Amino acid sequence: MSVQNLNSFDPFADEGDPLGGNNDVGSQQNYIHIRIQQRNGRKTLTTLQGLPKEYDSKKLLKAFKKEFACNGTLVDDEEMGQVIQLQGDQRVKIANFLTEEGIPKNTIKLHGF
């Protein structure tokens, strides 16, 4: 007699849930993630990751800094690749900027608060 109920089953496997099991980083690569991080006090940091390779991160960072009147930096991460960090809450501005440049809105994910 075998018990059928003991098989491992992931209910979110077909949905592509990012919190579900066995999701590798490759499935997340088609999205551009814009996150906000809290610093000390009311200060915040906006991060942009998952930018396609055909875009130059340095030129994009320079355009962001000029357009949004904020400071920023380019950070190399082992898992995420190049991450753009900007001072302040620039999530909506970055999303609007990227959609005006021709990136589809459904590939941009906003995270935070």
Backbone as XML, in Angstrom:
<?xml version="1.0"?>
<chain id="A" units="angstrom">
  <residue number="1" name="MET">
    <atom name="N" x="0.850" y="-1.180" z="0.000"/>
    <atom name="CA" x="0.000" y="0.000" z="0.000"/>
    <atom name="C" x="0.889" y="1.234" z="0.000"/>
  </residue>
  <residue number="2" name="SER">
    <atom name="N" x="0.689" y="2.115" z="-0.950"/>
    <atom name="CA" x="1.475" y="3.351" z="-1.014"/>
    <atom name="C" x="0.570" y="4.543" z="-0.756"/>
  </residue>
  <residue number="3" name="VAL">
    <atom name="N" x="1.145" y="5.523" z="-0.115"/>
    <atom name="CA" x="0.392" y="6.731" z="0.212"/>
    <atom name="C" x="0.686" y="7.781" z="-0.857"/>
  </residue>
  <residue number="4" name="GLN">
    <atom name="N" x="-0.330" y="8.245" z="-1.542"/>
    <atom name="CA" x="-0.165" y="9.207" z="-2.631"/>
    <atom name="C" x="0.027" y="10.632" z="-2.111"/>
  </residue>
  <residue number="5" name="ASN">
    <atom name="N" x="-0.315" y="10.852" z="-0.880"/>
    <atom name="CA" x="-0.333" y="12.201" z="-0.321"/>
    <atom name="C" x="1.050" y="12.718" z="0.052"/>
  </residue>
  <residue number="6" name="LEU">
    <atom name="N" x="2.083" y="11.872" z="0.047"/>
    <atom name="CA" x="3.386" y="12.282" z="0.537"/>
    <atom name="C" x="4.298" y="12.831" z="-0.555"/>
  </residue>
  <residue number="7" name="ASN">
    <atom name="N" x="3.809" y="12.916" z="-1.781"/>
    <atom name="CA" x="4.626" y="13.498" z="-2.845"/>
    <atom name="C" x="4.807" y="14.995" z="-2.600"/>
  </residue>
  <residue number="8" name="SER">
    <atom name="N" x="5.996" y="15.477" z="-2.938"/>
    <atom name="CA" x="6.205" y="16.917" z="-2.761"/>
    <atom name="C" x="5.482" y="17.651" z="-3.885"/>
  </residue>
  <residue number="9" name="PHE">
    <atom name="N" x="4.655" y="18.606" z="-3.503"/>
    <atom name="CA" x="3.857" y="19.350" z="-4.459"/>
    <atom name="C" x="3.970" y="20.831" z="-4.145"/>
  </residue>
  <residue number="10" name="ASP">
    <atom name="N" x="4.310" y="21.607" z="-5.158"/>
    <atom name="CA" x="4.395" y="23.058" z="-4.986"/>
    <atom name="C" x="3.184" y="23.688" z="-5.662"/>
  </residue>
  <residue number="11" name="PRO">
    <atom name="N" x="2.239" y="24.239" z="-4.895"/>
    <atom name="CA" x="1.020" y="24.779" z="-5.502"/>
    <atom name="C" x="1.282" y="26.024" z="-6.349"/>
  </residue>
  <residue number="12" name="PHE">
    <atom name="N" x="2.427" y="26.696" z="-6.156"/>
    <atom name="CA" x="2.705" y="27.918" z="-6.890"/>
    <atom name="C" x="3.688" y="27.704" z="-8.035"/>
  </residue>
  <residue number="13" name="ALA">
    <atom name="N" x="4.019" y="26.469" z="-8.360"/>
    <atom name="CA" x="5.033" y="26.195" z="-9.381"/>
    <atom name="C" x="4.606" y="26.694" z="-10.753"/>
  </residue>
  <residue number="14" name="ASP">
    <atom name="N" x="3.342" y="26.501" z="-11.125"/>
    <atom name="CA" x="2.905" y="26.929" z="-12.454"/>
    <atom name="C" x="2.623" y="28.419" z="-12.510"/>
  </residue>
  <residue number="15" name="GLU">
    <atom name="N" x="2.469" y="29.068" z="-11.371"/>
    <atom name="CA" x="2.160" y="30.496" z="-11.336"/>
    <atom name="C" x="3.402" y="31.358" z="-11.449"/>
  </residue>
  <residue number="16" name="GLY">
    <atom name="N" x="4.583" y="30.803" z="-11.183"/>
    <atom name="CA" x="5.800" y="31.591" z="-11.230"/>
    <atom name="C" x="5.922" y="32.525" z="-10.043"/>
  </residue>
  <residue number="17" name="ASP">
    <atom name="N" x="5.490" y="32.087" z="-8.871"/>
    <atom name="CA" x="5.551" y="32.905" z="-7.669"/>
    <atom name="C" x="7.006" y="33.097" z="-7.246"/>
  </residue>
  <residue number="18" name="PRO">
    <atom name="N" x="7.459" y="34.340" z="-7.037"/>
    <atom name="CA" x="8.864" y="34.545" z="-6.664"/>
    <atom name="C" x="9.208" y="33.978" z="-5.293"/>
  </residue>
  <residue number="19" name="LEU">
    <atom name="N" x="8.208" y="33.764" z="-4.427"/>
    <atom name="CA" x="8.484" y="33.202" z="-3.103"/>
    <atom name="C" x="8.397" y="31.683" z="-3.104"/>
  </residue>
  <residue number="20" name="GLY">
    <atom name="N" x="7.923" y="31.106" z="-4.198"/>
    <atom name="CA" x="7.807" y="29.654" z="-4.286"/>
    <atom name="C" x="9.169" y="29.002" z="-4.391"/>
  </residue>
  <residue number="21" name="GLY">
    <atom name="N" x="9.210" y="27.708" z="-4.221"/>
    <atom name="CA" x="10.478" y="27.000" z="-4.243"/>
    <atom name="C" x="11.023" y="26.799" z="-5.647"/>
  </residue>
  <residue number="22" name="ASN">
    <atom name="N" x="12.321" y="26.499" z="-5.711"/>
    <atom name="CA" x="13.024" y="26.131" z="-6.942"/>
    <atom name="C" x="12.980" y="27.207" z="-8.017"/>
  </residue>
  <residue number="23" name="ASN">
    <atom name="N" x="12.902" y="28.471" z="-7.652"/>
    <atom name="CA" x="12.983" y="29.546" z="-8.633"/>
    <atom name="C" x="14.425" y="29.991" z="-8.723"/>
  </residue>
  <residue number="24" name="ASP">
    <atom name="N" x="15.021" y="29.880" z="-9.909"/>
    <atom name="CA" x="16.393" y="30.331" z="-10.053"/>
    <atom name="C" x="16.402" y="31.798" z="-10.470"/>
  </residue>
  <residue number="25" name="VAL">
    <atom name="N" x="17.584" y="32.382" z="-10.442"/>
    <atom name="CA" x="17.715" y="33.808" z="-10.733"/>
    <atom name="C" x="17.408" y="34.079" z="-12.198"/>
  </residue>
  <residue number="26" name="GLY">
    <atom name="N" x="17.589" y="33.114" z="-13.070"/>
    <atom name="CA" x="17.362" y="33.300" z="-14.494"/>
    <atom name="C" x="15.926" y="33.658" z="-14.836"/>
  </residue>
  <residue number="27" name="SER">
    <atom name="N" x="14.963" y="33.192" z="-14.051"/>
    <atom name="CA" x="13.578" y="33.507" z="-14.344"/>
    <atom name="C" x="13.242" y="34.940" z="-13.955"/>
  </residue>
  <residue number="28" name="GLN">
    <atom name="N" x="14.050" y="35.542" z="-13.094"/>
    <atom name="CA" x="13.814" y="36.915" z="-12.682"/>
    <atom name="C" x="14.472" y="37.921" z="-13.621"/>
  </residue>
  <residue number="29" name="GLN">
    <atom name="N" x="15.283" y="37.450" z="-14.569"/>
    <atom name="CA" x="16.093" y="38.350" z="-15.378"/>
    <atom name="C" x="15.272" y="39.172" z="-16.358"/>
  </residue>
  <residue number="30" name="ASN">
    <atom name="N" x="14.066" y="38.735" z="-16.711"/>
    <atom name="CA" x="13.305" y="39.480" z="-17.700"/>
    <atom name="C" x="12.581" y="40.676" z="-17.091"/>
  </residue>
  <residue number="31" name="TYR">
    <atom name="N" x="12.683" y="40.886" z="-15.805"/>
    <atom name="CA" x="12.055" y="42.021" z="-15.145"/>
    <atom name="C" x="13.101" y="43.046" z="-14.718"/>
  </residue>
  <residue number="32" name="ILE">
    <atom name="N" x="12.687" y="44.305" z="-14.691"/>
    <atom name="CA" x="13.501" y="45.380" z="-14.138"/>
    <atom name="C" x="12.897" y="45.705" z="-12.777"/>
  </residue>
  <residue number="33" name="HIS">
    <atom name="N" x="13.676" y="45.558" z="-11.724"/>
    <atom name="CA" x="13.179" y="45.756" z="-10.363"/>
    <atom name="C" x="13.619" y="47.120" z="-9.855"/>
  </residue>
  <residue number="34" name="ILE">
    <atom name="N" x="12.658" y="47.903" z="-9.364"/>
    <atom name="CA" x="12.932" y="49.201" z="-8.759"/>
    <atom name="C" x="12.484" y="49.107" z="-7.309"/>
  </residue>
  <residue number="35" name="ARG">
    <atom name="N" x="13.460" y="49.210" z="-6.392"/>
    <atom name="CA" x="13.171" y="49.051" z="-4.963"/>
    <atom name="C" x="13.552" y="50.303" z="-4.195"/>
  </residue>
  <residue number="36" name="ILE">
    <atom name="N" x="13.009" y="50.419" z="-2.996"/>
    <atom name="CA" x="13.381" y="51.512" z="-2.107"/>
    <atom name="C" x="13.868" y="50.905" z="-0.804"/>
  </residue>
  <residue number="37" name="GLN">
    <atom name="N" x="14.939" y="51.492" z="-0.259"/>
    <atom name="CA" x="15.489" y="51.040" z="1.014"/>
    <atom name="C" x="15.513" y="52.219" z="1.973"/>
  </residue>
  <residue number="38" name="GLN">
    <atom name="N" x="15.175" y="51.955" z="3.219"/>
    <atom name="CA" x="15.199" y="52.996" z="4.246"/>
    <atom name="C" x="16.606" y="53.138" z="4.780"/>
  </residue>
  <residue number="39" name="ARG">
    <atom name="N" x="17.089" y="54.368" z="4.826"/>
    <atom name="CA" x="18.366" y="54.654" z="5.465"/>
    <atom name="C" x="18.078" y="55.196" z="6.855"/>
  </residue>
  <residue number="40" name="ASN">
    <atom name="N" x="18.945" y="56.043" z="7.370"/>
    <atom name="CA" x="18.709" y="56.567" z="8.711"/>
    <atom name="C" x="17.760" y="57.764" z="8.643"/>
  </residue>
  <residue number="41" name="GLY">
    <atom name="N" x="16.823" y="57.816" z="9.594"/>
    <atom name="CA" x="15.859" y="58.906" z="9.632"/>
    <atom name="C" x="14.867" y="58.801" z="8.482"/>
  </residue>
  <residue number="42" name="ARG">
    <atom name="N" x="14.648" y="59.915" z="7.791"/>
    <atom name="CA" x="13.718" y="59.937" z="6.665"/>
    <atom name="C" x="14.426" y="59.722" z="5.335"/>
  </residue>
  <residue number="43" name="LYS">
    <atom name="N" x="15.710" y="59.431" z="5.365"/>
    <atom name="CA" x="16.489" y="59.265" z="4.141"/>
    <atom name="C" x="16.190" y="57.912" z="3.501"/>
  </residue>
  <residue number="44" name="THR">
    <atom name="N" x="16.092" y="57.893" z="2.175"/>
    <atom name="CA" x="15.831" y="56.654" z="1.459"/>
    <atom name="C" x="16.812" y="56.497" z="0.306"/>
  </residue>
  <residue number="45" name="LEU">
    <atom name="N" x="16.874" y="55.283" z="-0.212"/>
    <atom name="CA" x="17.764" y="54.922" z="-1.301"/>
    <atom name="C" x="16.940" y="54.116" z="-2.304"/>
  </residue>
  <residue number="46" name="THR">
    <atom name="N" x="16.983" y="54.513" z="-3.574"/>
    <atom name="CA" x="16.262" y="53.792" z="-4.619"/>
    <atom name="C" x="17.254" y="52.968" z="-5.425"/>
  </residue>
  <residue number="47" name="THR">
    <atom name="N" x="16.956" y="51.672" z="-5.627"/>
    <atom name="CA" x="17.846" y="50.802" z="-6.381"/>
    <atom name="C" x="17.127" y="50.300" z="-7.634"/>
  </residue>
  <residue number="48" name="LEU">
    <atom name="N" x="17.890" y="50.193" z="-8.710"/>
    <atom name="CA" x="17.390" y="49.711" z="-9.988"/>
    <atom name="C" x="18.257" y="48.545" z="-10.420"/>
  </residue>
  <residue number="49" name="GLN">
    <atom name="N" x="17.649" y="47.380" z="-10.652"/>
    <atom name="CA" x="18.416" y="46.207" z="-11.069"/>
    <atom name="C" x="17.671" y="45.464" z="-12.155"/>
  </residue>
  <residue number="50" name="GLY">
    <atom name="N" x="18.409" y="44.615" z="-12.875"/>
    <atom name="CA" x="17.820" y="43.808" z="-13.933"/>
    <atom name="C" x="17.701" y="44.546" z="-15.249"/>
  </residue>
  <residue number="51" name="LEU">
    <atom name="N" x="18.507" y="45.573" z="-15.438"/>
    <atom name="CA" x="18.478" y="46.343" z="-16.675"/>
    <atom name="C" x="19.028" y="45.486" z="-17.818"/>
  </residue>
  <residue number="52" name="PRO">
    <atom name="N" x="18.390" y="45.490" z="-18.990"/>
    <atom name="CA" x="18.914" y="44.704" z="-20.114"/>
    <atom name="C" x="20.325" y="45.146" z="-20.494"/>
  </residue>
  <residue number="53" name="LYS">
    <atom name="N" x="21.081" y="44.210" z="-21.084"/>
    <atom name="CA" x="22.493" y="44.456" z="-21.376"/>
    <atom name="C" x="22.706" y="45.522" z="-22.438"/>
  </residue>
  <residue number="54" name="GLU">
    <atom name="N" x="21.698" y="45.766" z="-23.293"/>
    <atom name="CA" x="21.920" y="46.727" z="-24.372"/>
    <atom name="C" x="21.911" y="48.179" z="-23.893"/>
  </residue>
  <residue number="55" name="TYR">
    <atom name="N" x="21.532" y="48.404" z="-22.630"/>
    <atom name="CA" x="21.544" y="49.758" z="-22.074"/>
    <atom name="C" x="22.836" y="49.981" z="-21.305"/>
  </residue>
  <residue number="56" name="ASP">
    <atom name="N" x="23.451" y="51.146" z="-21.501"/>
    <atom name="CA" x="24.681" y="51.492" z="-20.822"/>
    <atom name="C" x="24.335" y="52.065" z="-19.447"/>
  </residue>
  <residue number="57" name="SER">
    <atom name="N" x="24.762" y="51.366" z="-18.391"/>
    <atom name="CA" x="24.396" y="51.772" z="-17.036"/>
    <atom name="C" x="24.999" y="53.115" z="-16.659"/>
  </residue>
  <residue number="58" name="LYS">
    <atom name="N" x="26.226" y="53.381" z="-17.105"/>
    <atom name="CA" x="26.868" y="54.646" z="-16.743"/>
    <atom name="C" x="26.147" y="55.834" z="-17.359"/>
  </residue>
  <residue number="59" name="LYS">
    <atom name="N" x="25.763" y="55.714" z="-18.625"/>
    <atom name="CA" x="25.052" y="56.811" z="-19.275"/>
    <atom name="C" x="23.665" y="56.990" z="-18.683"/>
  </residue>
  <residue number="60" name="LEU">
    <atom name="N" x="23.024" y="55.883" z="-18.353"/>
    <atom name="CA" x="21.702" y="55.954" z="-17.749"/>
    <atom name="C" x="21.763" y="56.602" z="-16.369"/>
  </residue>
  <residue number="61" name="LEU">
    <atom name="N" x="22.795" y="56.253" z="-15.580"/>
    <atom name="CA" x="22.975" y="56.859" z="-14.271"/>
    <atom name="C" x="23.188" y="58.360" z="-14.399"/>
  </residue>
  <residue number="62" name="LYS">
    <atom name="N" x="23.991" y="58.760" z="-15.369"/>
    <atom name="CA" x="24.247" y="60.185" z="-15.575"/>
    <atom name="C" x="22.960" y="60.923" z="-15.948"/>
  </residue>
  <residue number="63" name="ALA">
    <atom name="N" x="22.139" y="60.297" z="-16.798"/>
    <atom name="CA" x="20.868" y="60.902" z="-17.189"/>
    <atom name="C" x="19.911" y="60.988" z="-16.000"/>
  </residue>
  <residue number="64" name="PHE">
    <atom name="N" x="19.874" y="59.934" z="-15.167"/>
    <atom name="CA" x="19.020" y="59.945" z="-13.973"/>
    <atom name="C" x="19.421" y="61.082" z="-13.037"/>
  </residue>
  <residue number="65" name="LYS">
    <atom name="N" x="20.721" y="61.208" z="-12.790"/>
    <atom name="CA" x="21.206" y="62.218" z="-11.855"/>
    <atom name="C" x="20.869" y="63.626" z="-12.341"/>
  </residue>
  <residue number="66" name="LYS">
    <atom name="N" x="20.988" y="63.840" z="-13.642"/>
    <atom name="CA" x="20.701" y="65.154" z="-14.198"/>
    <atom name="C" x="19.202" y="65.430" z="-14.202"/>
  </residue>
  <residue number="67" name="GLU">
    <atom name="N" x="18.408" y="64.420" z="-14.582"/>
    <atom name="CA" x="16.963" y="64.599" z="-14.716"/>
    <atom name="C" x="16.268" y="64.751" z="-13.364"/>
  </residue>
  <residue number="68" name="PHE">
    <atom name="N" x="16.689" y="63.943" z="-12.368"/>
    <atom name="CA" x="15.992" y="63.918" z="-11.084"/>
    <atom name="C" x="16.642" y="64.800" z="-10.034"/>
  </residue>
  <residue number="69" name="ALA">
    <atom name="N" x="17.769" y="65.447" z="-10.356"/>
    <atom name="CA" x="18.501" y="66.319" z="-9.429"/>
    <atom name="C" x="18.820" y="65.589" z="-8.123"/>
  </residue>
  <residue number="70" name="CYS">
    <atom name="N" x="19.456" y="64.431" z="-8.247"/>
    <atom name="CA" x="19.861" y="63.657" z="-7.082"/>
    <atom name="C" x="21.221" y="63.038" z="-7.368"/>
  </residue>
  <residue number="71" name="ASN">
    <atom name="N" x="21.857" y="62.519" z="-6.339"/>
    <atom name="CA" x="23.137" y="61.845" z="-6.524"/>
    <atom name="C" x="22.886" y="60.347" z="-6.654"/>
  </residue>
  <residue number="72" name="GLY">
    <atom name="N" x="23.857" y="59.640" z="-7.235"/>
    <atom name="CA" x="23.699" y="58.214" z="-7.411"/>
    <atom name="C" x="25.028" y="57.549" z="-7.662"/>
  </residue>
  <residue number="73" name="THR">
    <atom name="N" x="25.011" y="56.221" z="-7.636"/>
    <atom name="CA" x="26.225" y="55.450" z="-7.853"/>
    <atom name="C" x="25.889" y="54.134" z="-8.527"/>
  </residue>
  <residue number="74" name="LEU">
    <atom name="N" x="26.914" y="53.490" z="-9.065"/>
    <atom name="CA" x="26.783" y="52.203" z="-9.727"/>
    <atom name="C" x="27.498" y="51.161" z="-8.880"/>
  </residue>
  <residue number="75" name="VAL">
    <atom name="N" x="26.781" y="50.116" z="-8.450"/>
    <atom name="CA" x="27.332" y="49.103" z="-7.561"/>
    <atom name="C" x="27.335" y="47.768" z="-8.292"/>
  </residue>
  <residue number="76" name="ASP">
    <atom name="N" x="28.459" y="47.051" z="-8.228"/>
    <atom name="CA" x="28.542" y="45.713" z="-8.806"/>
    <atom name="C" x="28.203" y="44.681" z="-7.747"/>
  </residue>
  <residue number="77" name="ASP">
    <atom name="N" x="27.195" y="43.850" z="-8.011"/>
    <atom name="CA" x="26.766" y="42.804" z="-7.094"/>
    <atom name="C" x="26.990" y="41.461" z="-7.768"/>
  </residue>
  <residue number="78" name="GLU">
    <atom name="N" x="27.398" y="40.447" z="-7.005"/>
    <atom name="CA" x="27.683" y="39.140" z="-7.594"/>
    <atom name="C" x="26.419" y="38.500" z="-8.165"/>
  </residue>
  <residue number="79" name="GLU">
    <atom name="N" x="25.306" y="38.576" z="-7.430"/>
    <atom name="CA" x="24.079" y="37.924" z="-7.855"/>
    <atom name="C" x="23.277" y="38.776" z="-8.829"/>
  </residue>
  <residue number="80" name="MET">
    <atom name="N" x="23.189" y="40.073" z="-8.565"/>
    <atom name="CA" x="22.292" y="40.938" z="-9.319"/>
    <atom name="C" x="22.958" y="41.633" z="-10.500"/>
  </residue>
  <residue number="81" name="GLY">
    <atom name="N" x="24.264" y="41.570" z="-10.610"/>
    <atom name="CA" x="24.948" y="42.295" z="-11.673"/>
    <atom name="C" x="25.148" y="43.744" z="-11.265"/>
  </residue>
  <residue number="82" name="GLN">
    <atom name="N" x="24.997" y="44.666" z="-12.223"/>
    <atom name="CA" x="25.157" y="46.078" z="-11.901"/>
    <atom name="C" x="23.849" y="46.634" z="-11.371"/>
  </residue>
  <residue number="83" name="VAL">
    <atom name="N" x="23.924" y="47.320" z="-10.238"/>
    <atom name="CA" x="22.768" y="47.919" z="-9.599"/>
    <atom name="C" x="22.988" y="49.424" z="-9.543"/>
  </residue>
  <residue number="84" name="ILE">
    <atom name="N" x="21.992" y="50.189" z="-9.983"/>
    <atom name="CA" x="22.052" y="51.644" z="-9.901"/>
    <atom name="C" x="21.383" y="52.064" z="-8.607"/>
  </residue>
  <residue number="85" name="GLN">
    <atom name="N" x="22.085" y="52.870" z="-7.801"/>
    <atom name="CA" x="21.533" y="53.401" z="-6.562"/>
    <atom name="C" x="21.367" y="54.905" z="-6.694"/>
  </residue>
  <residue number="86" name="LEU">
    <atom name="N" x="20.198" y="55.412" z="-6.323"/>
    <atom name="CA" x="19.925" y="56.844" z="-6.357"/>
    <atom name="C" x="19.433" y="57.304" z="-4.995"/>
  </residue>
  <residue number="87" name="GLN">
    <atom name="N" x="19.769" y="58.534" z="-4.632"/>
    <atom name="CA" x="19.313" y="59.079" z="-3.363"/>
    <atom name="C" x="17.860" y="59.498" z="-3.480"/>
  </residue>
  <residue number="88" name="GLY">
    <atom name="N" x="17.100" y="59.252" z="-2.417"/>
    <atom name="CA" x="15.703" y="59.666" z="-2.369"/>
    <atom name="C" x="14.774" y="58.630" z="-2.975"/>
  </residue>
  <residue number="89" name="ASP">
    <atom name="N" x="13.488" y="58.946" z="-2.943"/>
    <atom name="CA" x="12.458" y="58.059" z="-3.494"/>
    <atom name="C" x="12.221" y="58.447" z="-4.948"/>
  </residue>
  <residue number="90" name="GLN">
    <atom name="N" x="12.862" y="57.730" z="-5.869"/>
    <atom name="CA" x="12.795" y="58.042" z="-7.296"/>
    <atom name="C" x="12.074" y="56.945" z="-8.073"/>
  </residue>
  <residue number="91" name="ARG">
    <atom name="N" x="11.287" y="56.105" z="-7.395"/>
    <atom name="CA" x="10.701" y="54.932" z="-8.053"/>
    <atom name="C" x="9.794" y="55.295" z="-9.225"/>
  </residue>
  <residue number="92" name="VAL">
    <atom name="N" x="8.861" y="56.202" z="-8.999"/>
    <atom name="CA" x="7.898" y="56.550" z="-10.042"/>
    <atom name="C" x="8.598" y="57.285" z="-11.181"/>
  </residue>
  <residue number="93" name="LYS">
    <atom name="N" x="9.550" y="58.145" z="-10.846"/>
    <atom name="CA" x="10.280" y="58.888" z="-11.874"/>
    <atom name="C" x="11.090" y="57.945" z="-12.764"/>
  </residue>
  <residue number="94" name="ILE">
    <atom name="N" x="11.741" y="56.951" z="-12.148"/>
    <atom name="CA" x="12.521" y="55.990" z="-12.929"/>
    <atom name="C" x="11.600" y="55.179" z="-13.838"/>
  </residue>
  <residue number="95" name="ALA">
    <atom name="N" x="10.459" y="54.743" z="-13.315"/>
    <atom name="CA" x="9.524" y="53.948" z="-14.121"/>
    <atom name="C" x="9.018" y="54.759" z="-15.315"/>
  </residue>
  <residue number="96" name="ASN">
    <atom name="N" x="8.676" y="56.021" z="-15.091"/>
    <atom name="CA" x="8.208" y="56.872" z="-16.186"/>
    <atom name="C" x="9.316" y="57.112" z="-17.206"/>
  </residue>
  <residue number="97" name="PHE">
    <atom name="N" x="10.528" y="57.338" z="-16.733"/>
    <atom name="CA" x="11.669" y="57.558" z="-17.618"/>
    <atom name="C" x="11.909" y="56.344" z="-18.510"/>
  </residue>
  <residue number="98" name="LEU">
    <atom name="N" x="11.874" y="55.149" z="-17.913"/>
    <atom name="CA" x="12.137" y="53.929" z="-18.677"/>
    <atom name="C" x="11.028" y="53.632" z="-19.684"/>
  </residue>
  <residue number="99" name="THR">
    <atom name="N" x="9.767" y="53.926" z="-19.333"/>
    <atom name="CA" x="8.682" y="53.690" z="-20.285"/>
    <atom name="C" x="8.753" y="54.677" z="-21.445"/>
  </residue>
  <residue number="100" name="GLU">
    <atom name="N" x="9.204" y="55.903" z="-21.178"/>
    <atom name="CA" x="9.377" y="56.866" z="-22.269"/>
    <atom name="C" x="10.500" y="56.450" z="-23.205"/>
  </residue>
  <residue number="101" name="GLU">
    <atom name="N" x="11.486" y="55.699" z="-22.684"/>
    <atom name="CA" x="12.600" y="55.246" z="-23.511"/>
    <atom name="C" x="12.259" y="53.992" z="-24.314"/>
  </residue>
  <residue number="102" name="GLY">
    <atom name="N" x="11.051" y="53.449" z="-24.139"/>
    <atom name="CA" x="10.622" y="52.333" z="-24.973"/>
    <atom name="C" x="10.608" y="50.988" z="-24.281"/>
  </residue>
  <residue number="103" name="ILE">
    <atom name="N" x="10.856" y="50.953" z="-22.985"/>
    <atom name="CA" x="10.785" y="49.686" z="-22.249"/>
    <atom name="C" x="9.322" y="49.445" z="-21.868"/>
  </residue>
  <residue number="104" name="PRO">
    <atom name="N" x="8.779" y="48.263" z="-22.172"/>
    <atom name="CA" x="7.367" y="48.008" z="-21.842"/>
    <atom name="C" x="7.102" y="48.092" z="-20.343"/>
  </residue>
  <residue number="105" name="LYS">
    <atom name="N" x="5.924" y="48.635" z="-20.006"/>
    <atom name="CA" x="5.572" y="48.858" z="-18.598"/>
    <atom name="C" x="5.378" y="47.550" z="-17.842"/>
  </residue>
  <residue number="106" name="ASN">
    <atom name="N" x="5.006" y="46.466" z="-18.538"/>
    <atom name="CA" x="4.766" y="45.202" z="-17.842"/>
    <atom name="C" x="6.060" y="44.492" z="-17.448"/>
  </residue>
  <residue number="107" name="THR">
    <atom name="N" x="7.229" y="44.971" z="-17.908"/>
    <atom name="CA" x="8.497" y="44.373" z="-17.493"/>
    <atom name="C" x="9.116" y="45.110" z="-16.321"/>
  </residue>
  <residue number="108" name="ILE">
    <atom name="N" x="8.488" y="46.192" z="-15.843"/>
    <atom name="CA" x="9.030" y="46.974" z="-14.728"/>
    <atom name="C" x="8.230" y="46.651" z="-13.479"/>
  </residue>
  <residue number="109" name="LYS">
    <atom name="N" x="8.933" y="46.253" z="-12.419"/>
    <atom name="CA" x="8.281" y="45.936" z="-11.148"/>
    <atom name="C" x="8.712" y="46.949" z="-10.101"/>
  </residue>
  <residue number="110" name="LEU">
    <atom name="N" x="7.737" y="47.603" z="-9.464"/>
    <atom name="CA" x="8.000" y="48.548" z="-8.381"/>
    <atom name="C" x="7.808" y="47.828" z="-7.055"/>
  </residue>
  <residue number="111" name="HIS">
    <atom name="N" x="8.784" y="47.973" z="-6.155"/>
    <atom name="CA" x="8.712" y="47.344" z="-4.841"/>
    <atom name="C" x="8.807" y="48.425" z="-3.770"/>
  </residue>
  <residue number="112" name="GLY">
    <atom name="N" x="8.295" y="48.124" z="-2.595"/>
    <atom name="CA" x="8.463" y="49.009" z="-1.452"/>
    <atom name="C" x="7.168" y="49.607" z="-0.966"/>
  </residue>
  <residue number="113" name="PHE">
    <atom name="N" x="7.211" y="50.108" z="0.208"/>
    <atom name="CA" x="6.144" y="50.755" z="0.965"/>
    <atom name="C" x="4.767" y="50.449" z="0.406"/>
  </residue>
</chain>
